[in-house]
């Protein structure tokens, strides 16, 4: 909680960074964390993960979204085959209609459906 207060970065974002869900920091986040930790932003940058990006087809992503909305379980990442953590975000449009948005992220690689 102390780092979150000192950097003005939400605790949830810091938890995602620590757990590996969020793999890349924005320049501002990197600068804020470096200032508090008394190191250079370049030092933090070397700990960020480097990945070669594999393109996942739009059809695959749409199929995954459909499965998430149908509450299917044991879904796998289309990039690495590891388990996906999924959820359905409940949002409202401008006319106050409920909109369900499927969300997912891989437990191992950078794949996400935001």
N, C-alpha and C positions, 0 to 999 in steps of 0.2 A: 504494500500500500504506500510506503514511503516514496518509492521510485515514481509511482503514478502521480503522487501529489507534487513532487519536485519537478517532474517533466511536463505536467499537464497533459499526459497521455492517459487515456482511459485504462483502467486496470484490466479490462477484458482484452484490449489490444496487446498489452504487455504479456498477459497470460498466453495469448495466441502465439506471440513471438517466442516465449520461453518453451512452449510445448511443440513448436515446429509447425503449427498450422499456418502462421504467417511467416513467410520466408524472406521477404524483402521489406526493408524499411524505406520510408520516404526520406528525402534529404532532411526535412525538418525534424522528423522523429529521430533520425540518426544524430543530428546535431544536439537535440535536447538531451538524449540519453548520454552522449559523449560528455557534454558539459557537466552533468550530474555525477558521472562516473570518473570525471577528471582524466579523460583520455581523448585521443583525437578521433574524429569521425572515420578516418581511414583505418584506424585499428578495429573499429566495429565492422566496417565494410568487409574486412577479410574473413569475418566469421559468418557472413551471410552465405547461404548455399547457392552454388552455381549449378544450373541444370541446362541440359539441352532440351529444348521444347519439342515435344511430339504433338503433331496436330491431331486433334480428335474431331471427327466429322460432325457436322451439325445434326445429321440424322441420329448418330449415336447419342449425342447430348439430349436431343428431343425424346428419344426412347427412354433414356435414364430419368428424365423429368417425369415422363408418364408413369414409370414404375414407382418413383417416389410418391407421386400424388395418389397412386393406387395402394400406397403403404406396403409395397413389397419389401421383404427383408433380405439380408445377406447379399446386398448389391456390391459389385466389385468395380474398382477403378478401371476405366478403359485404357489408361496409360501403363499401369504397372501390375494390375490384377489384385492389389491389396484391397482390404475392406474399405468401404465408404461409410462415413458418418453422415447421415441424412437427417433432414428436418423439413417441415413445411412451415414457412413464414406466413402469418395471417396479416394481410395489409388491407387498406381501404383506398378505393380510388376517389376522385374528386366528387363523385356523386354518392359517396358513402356506401358503395357496394363492396362486399367482401371479395378480395382477390387472394387466392392461394398461390404462393410462389415456392417451388421446390428448391431446396438448397442442399449442397453436398460438398464434402471435402475428403480427400484421401488421408488415411492415417500415415502414409509413407512419403508420397511424392507431392508435387505442387498442384495437382488437379483440383479444381474447385468449380462449383456451379454457384455463382453469387446471385 
